[in-house]
Amino acid sequence: MLTVTQAIRQRRSIRRFKPDLMPDDAILEILEAARLAPSSSNRQPWRFIVVTDKDEKTRLRKICFDQAFIEEAPVVFVCCVDLTAYSKASREKRSQESIDYGVTETLSGYFADPAFRELFLNEPDSDLNVHFTSAMANTYIAVEHMALTATALGLGSCWVGALGEGGELTEMFGLQPTTLPVAVLPVGYPAQDPPPRPRIPLSDILLRPLPVRSK
Ligand SMILES: Cc1cc2nc3c(=O)[nH]c(=O)nc-3n(C[C@H](O)[C@H](O)[C@H](O)COP(=O)(O)O)c2cc1C
């Protein structure tokens, strides 16, 4: 198993897979990596469907802009957000867990103030759709945990954000209106070894120079 840094450096988008099946343990390990991801207020809005059936993979390929590697991969994770993770009932449950597990005592600033937390907790249930961006951001963290774990296990993956024209995945899996697909992640043994895609240099991603540190 690779270290996190090795997995980050070695991960590539893999778009050709060997037909070999992957062990159930690997599937579980990848899902565990998602489960352990961080999320704002520990909402954990991610939900997954594990697809191994040939016909389902063919349908997924068609929906996801006919990308052949989706059908080729032995396992495809359909990654969704569940907006009900932001309902008042879920909020209360998570908050109680934080108290029970002693996490509340580790909070800082406004969040350490019981009155502020109470306000936050008692906000009425708004239209759950307003939480979509946050739910997607949190779920993307979980999906990248999955991609890195796949690499660490000697597997390959490729993020797929091309999820069809709208509604097809919902229909295919009979999803609730509050459950929205945000990514598809085919995983399997790589049948290619692509060179790293270029990245822009550090100087282009720093909005100001690094602080000069004196010893
Ligand atoms: C949110 C997201 C959606 C993506 N969707 C697709 C996709 O639909 N098809 C595809 O071939 N690659 C897709 N990619 C992969 C990117 O093209 C790839 O990560 C990028 O070119 C860098 O290459 P690397 O992953 O090999 O480092 C997606 C990546 C992300 C993060």
The ligand as a MOL file (V3000), in Angstrom:
LIG
                    3D

  0  0  0     0  0            999 V3000
M  V30 BEGIN CTAB
M  V30 COUNTS 31 33 0 0 0
M  V30 BEGIN ATOM
M  V30 1 C -14.8100 16.7970 -11.4010 0
M  V30 2 C -14.0350 16.1050 -12.5010 0
M  V30 3 C -14.7110 15.6380 -13.6130 0
M  V30 4 C -14.0030 14.9440 -14.6080 0
M  V30 5 N -14.7100 14.4040 -15.6580 0
M  V30 6 C -14.0640 13.6650 -16.5780 0
M  V30 7 C -14.7830 13.0070 -17.6070 0
M  V30 8 O -16.0120 13.0610 -17.7100 0
M  V30 9 N -14.0660 12.2720 -18.5030 0
M  V30 10 C -12.6890 12.1470 -18.4460 0
M  V30 11 O -12.1170 11.4580 -19.2970 0
M  V30 12 N -11.9870 12.7530 -17.4540 0
M  V30 13 C -12.6330 13.4900 -16.5220 0
M  V30 14 N -11.9330 14.0720 -15.4910 0
M  V30 15 C -10.4680 13.8340 -15.3750 0
M  V30 16 C -9.6310 15.0810 -15.7270 0
M  V30 17 O -9.6480 15.2790 -17.1210 0
M  V30 18 C -8.2080 14.8500 -15.2020 0
M  V30 19 O -8.2480 14.7280 -13.8040 0
M  V30 20 C -7.2610 16.0000 -15.5440 0
M  V30 21 O -7.1270 16.1240 -16.9410 0
M  V30 22 C -5.8650 15.7980 -14.9470 0
M  V30 23 O -5.3210 14.5490 -15.3350 0
M  V30 24 P -4.9000 13.4520 -14.2470 0
M  V30 25 O -6.1470 13.0710 -13.4850 0
M  V30 26 O -4.3290 12.2900 -15.0270 0
M  V30 27 O -3.8730 14.0670 -13.3480 0
M  V30 28 C -12.6020 14.7780 -14.5070 0
M  V30 29 C -11.9320 15.2590 -13.3700 0
M  V30 30 C -12.6360 15.8940 -12.3670 0
M  V30 31 C -11.8880 16.3470 -11.1380 0
M  V30 END ATOM
M  V30 BEGIN BOND
M  V30 1 1 1 2
M  V30 2 1 2 3
M  V30 3 2 2 30
M  V30 4 2 3 4
M  V30 5 1 4 5
M  V30 6 1 4 28
M  V30 7 2 5 6
M  V30 8 1 6 7
M  V30 9 1 6 13
M  V30 10 2 7 8
M  V30 11 1 7 9
M  V30 12 1 9 10
M  V30 13 2 10 11
M  V30 14 1 10 12
M  V30 15 2 12 13
M  V30 16 1 13 14
M  V30 17 1 14 15
M  V30 18 1 14 28
M  V30 19 1 15 16
M  V30 20 1 16 17
M  V30 21 1 16 18
M  V30 22 1 18 19
M  V30 23 1 18 20
M  V30 24 1 20 21
M  V30 25 1 20 22
M  V30 26 1 22 23
M  V30 27 1 23 24
M  V30 28 2 24 25
M  V30 29 1 24 26
M  V30 30 1 24 27
M  V30 31 2 28 29
M  V30 32 1 29 30
M  V30 33 1 30 31
M  V30 END BOND
M  V30 END CTAB
M  END
